[in-house]
Amino acid sequence: GTSMETIKVQQTNPTNITLFLQHGDAKGLRKALIPVWNGKAFAAPRTELDELLAIQDLTNAGVYILFAKPELLSGEKPHAYIGQAEVMCDRLKRHKTEEFWTSAVVFVGNDSSFTVAHARYLERQLIVEAKEIGRFTLVNVKSSKAKLPEADCADMDTFLFRIRQLLPLLGSDILVPI
């Protein structure tokens, strides 16, 4: 895994992030890009799911987080579901009928070098981290097992760092330590 020292070094590096608001609305469909990062991030309210699904990049593998409707919560903590997919748009379509969520944040690889094994690795790490931090109650039952070569694990730790960096910009503190 990545040492805390490495993470600290990365966190002090200035980062250029492009945030594109599809309709000029900070809560609507948006896309986040970081130069020289092998990923793309998207966030959208459930009401704009069809528009999100139409994005070409969503045919790639990746990870996603669905955030729950506050009125369905029984406890104090908000609920979230963390998942992974080989073809992101197909997986999100299957969540269309589920009522519990109101918004989604999606991270996909830029190309076919980002595989479902990478997505499974990220999903597992995100679930572990989100549970450790404890801001949200996860609706997940289990996470995928993922075996990756050491070099790929290092790449995915960098990808994970970008996810941590982008989530607050995309409206979620799920990975922000309390």
Sequence and secondary structure as in RCSB ss.txt:
>XXXX:A:sequence
GTSMETIKVQQTNPTNITLFLQHGDAKGLRKALIPVWNGKAFAAPRTELDELLAIQDLTNAGVYILFAKPELLSG
EKPHAYIGQAEVMCDRLKRHKTEEFWTSAVVFVGNDSSFTVAHARYLERQLIVEAKEIGRFTLVNVKSSKAKLPE
ADCADMDTFLFRIRQLLPLLGSDILVPI
>XXXX:A:secstr
   HHHHHHHHHS    EEEETTS TTSSEEEE TT SEEEEEEEGGGHHHHHT GGGGS EEEEEEE GGG SS
SS EEEEEEESSHHHHHHHTTT  SEEEEEEEEESSTTS HHHHHHHHHHHHHHHHHH SSEE  S        H
HHHHHHHHHHHHHHHHHHHTT  TTS  
